[in-house]
Amino acid sequence: MSLVNTEQSAFYENSNAPFTPGPPQGVSEQTTVELQVAEIRRTMQRIELRLEERQSRQARDASISGEWKAVGTVLDRFFFVIYIVLIIASIFIFFPRPN
C-alpha cells in the first residue's frame, strides 16, 4: 500500500521539468484571465470599503469636532458675561459714589 497517490507521484516525477510560464496545465488562458479579473475586482472592492470607512470616520470626527466648537463658543460667551459683570461690580465696590 502506497502512501502517495499516483497524481502526487506523477507531480514529483515531473518536478524536474523546466518552468514554463502560463496557465497551469488543464486551465485555459481565458479562465486564468477571469481569475485575475476576479482578484482585481475583489481588491478594488476592499479598497473602496476602506475609503468608505475612512470617509465615515472623518465625517464622524468632523461632527464631534463641530459639537465641541459649539460647546466652546457657549462657554466662552458665558465666561465673558461673568467677566463683564465682575468688572462692573468691582468698579462699584472700589469706587463708591459720593453722597
Buried (B, 14 or more C-beta within 10 A) or exposed (E): EEEEEEEEEEEEEEEEEEEEEEEEEEEEEEEEEEEEEEEEEEEEEEEEEEEEEEEEEEEEEEEEEEEEEEEEEEEEEEEEEEEEEEEEEEEEEEEEEEE
